[in-house]
Amino acid sequence: METSHAIDVFTALSQATRLDAFRLIMAQEPDGLPAGEIARQLDIPQNTMSTHLAILTRAGLIEADRQGRSIVYRAVLERVREIANFLVQDCCGGRPELCNPLIADITPCCTPKEAHHV
């Protein structure tokens, strides 16, 4: 990922409503979430939410899929992977054992939801 693209991502996420919307959409993968439901859950007017969603879309973090009268937003997981890799590409000066705790912290988010409720 080029630095300019990373800055676009960080700029999009540097506003609280957009960060909350992105995290909400990520939590709904792979199904996504309709725009109106995102606005409702975050208690944001729909026209304001549309502006925020457009910014996240331009940054490549989410994508829209029209389903009838609804627009469903999904996270672009490849972009999330790219930004995560960008952040840690030079991690620990070539000593991978120092990055193991970071990898361990990320791994639990990817376990099945059933495992979290045990």
Residue pairs with C-beta under 8 A, 6 or more apart in sequence:
1 82
1 83
1 85
1 86
5 60
5 82
6 83
6 86
8 58
8 59
8 60
9 59
9 60
9 61
9 79
9 83
11 59
12 18
12 22
12 55
12 56
12 58
12 59
12 61
13 19
13 22
13 59
13 61
15 52
15 55
17 42
17 44
17 48
17 49
17 52
18 52
18 55
18 56
20 42
21 38
21 42
21 49
21 52
21 53
21 56
22 56
22 61
22 62
22 75
24 33
24 38
24 41
24 42
25 32
25 33
25 38
25 62
25 73
25 74
25 75
26 75
26 80
28 74
29 74
29 75
29 77
30 74
31 72
31 74
32 65
32 72
32 73
32 74
32 75
33 41
33 72
33 73
34 67
34 70
34 71
34 72
34 73
35 46
35 49
35 50
35 53
35 64
35 70
35 71
35 72
35 73
36 46
36 70
38 44
38 49
38 53
38 73
39 45
39 46
39 48
39 49
42 49
44 52
53 62
53 64
53 73
56 62
56 73
57 63
57 64
57 73
59 79
60 76
60 79
61 75
61 76
61 79
61 80
62 73
62 74
62 75
62 76
63 73
63 74
63 76
64 71
64 72
64 73
65 71
65 72
65 73
65 74
66 72
84 106
88 99
88 102
91 98
91 99
91 102
92 98
92 99
